[in-house]
């Protein structure tokens, strides 16, 4: 099925939301992202380390159930900077949303996997053709990755939006045949033995920046210094996290409610794979946009129209 049919609700929300406008206090920058997603954890770390205070910027964080919801908030002028995915941004820009990638997060999708129940009859990627795959939301990274998995399977798959918190329950209840699991959910399921990995995206995919930081063009234009300061704090938090494993693992345990074993997996596979300077390359974005083309988007914007290197690479600061 064409992507536009899957994303009708999102497209409508974006199309109407760009008219919402509305001013907000310039001294507070509203940052958003999936609160249960590892690459967004640097926001919490920056708050704990008081890095936003150090660089001189006030930040208000809002957690969303998925990247698509964050994009809707940015389109509605309810967020200024969000964590998202290039193909989703391409769709939003096609609908009139003015936003630009300002920094890379993860370069490859470490910790992402197609997960099935431990006793599932599915044995490899080819078995996914015609099956129901749970995704967090239409237009989310999970949605595009499900599409990629279907392409690898050689046949269409039925992508079922169940919400981030609904992925595991719907898998275990049998409502879907597989789910697209992101970190740390993937580590939790696999280490618990309730599921097994059918496709390891971190091994199967080339560098395709599965998460990036996206700012509204209005924020970039009116407050570029604020954007820069937010990015300095975020990437400085990443550098600190990577250099202080014990502190970071405890933060992961506390924030996600994970066991020490799973928290260590999140640190080793996700946090250590995050960019520390935000530098981004056109070929990475182009690779990511291949997913949008798989979805039937024939008018995908060129990669160089989706990002700017105006703010990166970042020179990190100590807390």
C-alpha positions in Angstrom: 0.0 0.0 0.0 1.2 3.5 -0.8 2.6 5.5 2.1 0.2 8.3 1.6 -2.7 6.0 2.3 -1.0 4.8 5.6 -0.4 8.4 6.6 -3.7 10.0 5.8 -4.3 11.1 9.4 -0.8 12.4 9.9 -0.9 14.3 6.6 -4.2 15.9 7.5 -2.9 16.9 10.9 0.2 18.4 9.4 -1.7 20.2 6.6 -4.0 21.9 9.1 -1.5 22.4 11.9 0.9 24.5 9.8 -1.9 27.1 9.9 -2.0 27.1 13.7 1.0 29.4 14.2 1.1 31.1 17.5 3.9 32.8 19.4 5.6 31.6 22.5 8.1 32.9 24.9 11.5 33.3 23.1 13.4 32.5 26.3 12.2 28.9 26.4 13.0 26.4 23.7 10.6 23.5 23.5 12.3 20.2 22.8 10.4 17.0 22.1 11.1 13.3 21.5 10.0 9.8 22.4 10.6 9.7 26.1 11.1 5.9 26.0 13.7 6.0 23.2 17.4 5.7 24.0 18.7 8.4 21.6 16.5 11.0 23.3 18.0 10.2 26.7 20.7 13.0 26.3 18.0 15.5 27.0 17.5 14.0 30.5 21.2 13.7 30.9 21.7 17.4 30.0 19.1 18.3 32.5 20.7 16.2 35.2 24.1 17.7 34.5 22.7 21.2 34.3 24.3 21.6 30.8 21.4 23.7 29.6 22.0 26.1 32.4 25.7 26.2 31.7 25.3 27.1 28.0 22.6 29.7 28.9 19.4 28.3 27.5 16.1 27.4 29.0 14.5 24.2 27.7 11.1 22.6 28.2 11.0 18.9 27.3 7.9 17.1 26.1 7.8 13.3 25.7 5.8 12.0 22.8 4.6 8.4 22.0 6.6 8.4 18.8 8.4 10.5 16.3 5.4 11.2 14.2 3.6 12.8 17.2 6.6 15.0 17.7 6.5 16.1 14.1 2.8 17.0 14.5 3.7 19.1 17.5 6.4 20.9 15.6 4.1 21.5 12.7 1.5 23.0 15.1 4.1 25.3 16.6 4.0 23.3 19.9 7.7 22.3 19.7 10.8 23.9 18.4 13.3 21.1 18.2 12.4 17.4 18.0 14.1 14.0 17.5 12.8 12.4 14.3 13.8 10.6 11.1 14.6 11.9 7.6 11.8 10.2 5.6 9.2 11.4 8.1 10.6 15.0 7.7 10.5 14.6 3.9 6.8 13.7 4.1 6.2 16.7 6.4 8.0 19.1 4.1 6.0 17.8 1.2 2.9 18.8 3.2 4.2 22.3 3.8 6.0 22.0 7.2 9.1 24.2 7.3 11.7 22.4 9.3 15.3 21.3 8.8 17.7 18.7 10.3 20.3 20.4 12.4 22.3 17.5 13.8 22.7 13.7 13.6 21.9 11.4 16.4 22.5 7.7 15.7 24.3 7.0 12.5 23.2 3.3 12.2 20.1 1.7 13.7 21.9 -0.2 16.5 19.4 -1.9 18.8 16.6 -1.9 16.2 15.1 -5.2 15.2 12.2 -7.1 13.8 11.1 -9.1 16.8 8.8 -12.1 16.9 7.6 -14.3 19.8 10.0 -16.9 20.9 7.8 -19.7 19.6 6.9 -17.9 16.4 6.9 -20.1 13.3 8.6 -17.3 11.4 12.3 -18.2 10.8 13.8 -15.4 8.7 13.0 -12.1 6.9 11.4 -13.9 3.9 8.7 -15.2 6.2 7.4 -11.7 6.9 5.6 -11.4 3.5 1.9 -10.9 4.1 2.3 -10.8 7.8 1.1 -8.2 10.3 3.9 -6.0 11.7 3.3 -3.8 14.7 4.6 -0.2 14.5 4.4 2.7 16.9 2.6 5.0 14.5 2.1 5.7 10.8 4.9 7.8 9.5 7.2 6.9 12.4 10.7 5.3 12.1 9.1 2.0 13.0 6.7 2.3 10.1 9.5 3.0 7.5 11.6 0.1 8.9 8.6 -2.2 8.6 8.3 -1.2 5.0 12.0 -1.9 4.5 11.6 -5.4 6.1 8.7 -6.1 3.8 10.8 -5.2 0.8 13.5 -7.5 2.0 10.9 -10.2 2.4 9.9 -9.8 -1.2 6.3 -9.1 -0.5 4.0 -6.6 1.1 3.5 -6.5 4.9 0.6 -5.1 6.8 1.9 -2.4 9.1 -0.3 -2.0 12.2 0.0 1.2 14.3 -0.3 0.2 18.0 1.6 2.9 19.8 5.0 2.6 21.3 3.7 1.2 24.6 1.4 -1.2 22.7 4.2 -2.9 20.7 5.1 -5.7 23.2 1.5 -6.4 24.4 0.2 -6.8 20.9 3.1 -9.1 20.0 2.6 -11.3 23.0 -1.2 -11.5 22.6 -0.8 -12.5 19.0 -2.5 -9.5 17.5 0.5 -9.0 15.3 3.1 -11.5 13.9 6.1 -9.3 14.6 7.0 -5.8 15.8 9.6 -3.2 15.0 11.4 -2.9 18.3 13.6 0.0 19.1 16.1 0.4 22.0 15.8 -0.2 24.9 12.6 -2.2 24.2 14.4 -4.6 21.9 17.0 -5.3 24.6 14.3 -5.9 27.2 12.4 -8.4 25.1 15.4 -10.3 23.8 17.2 -10.6 27.1 13.9 -11.6 28.8 13.6 -14.4 26.3 10.0 -13.6 25.4 11.0 -12.7 21.9 13.7 -13.3 19.3 15.2 -11.2 16.6 14.3 -11.9 13.0 16.2 -9.0 11.5 18.9 -6.9 13.2 18.7 -3.5 11.5 22.0 -2.5 12.9 23.7 -5.3 10.9 21.5 -5.3 7.9 21.3 -1.5 7.1 24.1 0.9 6.1 24.5 4.3 7.8 21.1 6.0 7.5 20.8 8.3 10.5 17.7 6.6 12.1 17.4 9.6 14.4 18.2 13.3 13.9 17.5 16.5 15.6 15.1 18.7 13.6 14.4 22.4 14.2 11.6 24.5 12.8 12.8 26.9 10.2 11.1 29.7 12.3 13.3 28.8 15.3 16.4 28.6 13.1 15.6 32.1 11.7 14.6 33.9 14.8 16.8 32.2 17.4 19.8 30.5 15.8 21.9 31.1 19.0 19.3 29.2 21.0 19.4 26.3 18.6 23.2 26.2 18.8 23.1 26.3 22.6 20.6 23.4 22.8 22.8 21.3 20.5 25.9 22.1 22.5 24.2 20.9 25.7 22.8 17.7 24.0 26.1 16.6 22.4 28.0 17.6 25.5 25.7 15.3 27.4 26.4 12.5 24.9 30.1 13.0 25.4 29.8 12.8 29.2 27.5 9.8 29.0 30.0 7.9 26.8 32.9 8.8 29.1 31.1 7.9 32.3 29.5 4.4 31.9 28.6 3.8 35.6 26.8 7.2 35.9 25.0 6.6 32.5 23.9 3.0 33.3 22.4 4.2 36.6 20.6 7.0 34.7 19.2 4.5 32.2 18.0 2.2 35.0 16.3 5.1 36.7 14.8 6.7 33.6 13.6 3.6 31.8 13.0 1.4 34.9 15.4 -1.2 33.5 17.5 -3.9 35.2 21.3 -3.3 35.3 21.8 -6.0 32.7 19.5 -4.4 30.2 20.7 -0.9 31.0 24.2 -2.0 30.2 23.0 -3.2 26.8 21.4 0.2 26.2 24.7 1.9 27.1 26.9 -0.4 25.0 24.8 -0.6 21.9 22.8 2.7 21.8 24.5 5.4 23.8 28.0 4.6 22.6 26.7 4.7 19.1 25.4 8.3 19.3 27.2 11.1 17.5 29.2 13.4 19.9 29.4 16.3 17.4 26.2 16.1 15.3 28.1 16.2 12.0 25.9 14.9 9.2 26.6 13.9 5.6 24.4 14.1 2.6 24.9 10.4 1.7 23.6 9.3 5.1 20.4 11.3 4.5 20.1 10.0 1.0 20.4 6.5 2.2 17.6 7.2 4.7 15.4 8.7 2.0 15.5 5.4 0.0 13.0 4.2 2.6 10.6 7.0 1.5 11.1 6.0 -2.1 10.2 2.4 -1.2 7.0 3.8 0.2 6.0 5.2 -3.2 7.0 8.9 -2.5 8.0 10.0 -6.0 8.5 13.6 -5.1 11.0 13.1 -2.2 13.0 16.4 -1.6 16.7 16.2 -2.4 18.8 15.2 0.6 20.6 18.6 0.7 17.3 20.3 1.1 16.6 18.5 4.4 19.6 19.4 6.5 22.0 22.1 7.3 25.6 21.9 8.7 25.3 25.4 10.0 25.4 24.3 13.6 27.7 21.3 13.5 30.2 19.9 14.2 29.7 20.8 17.9 32.5 21.6 20.3 31.4 20.0 23.5 31.8 21.5 27.0 32.3 19.9 30.4 29.4 20.0 32.9 
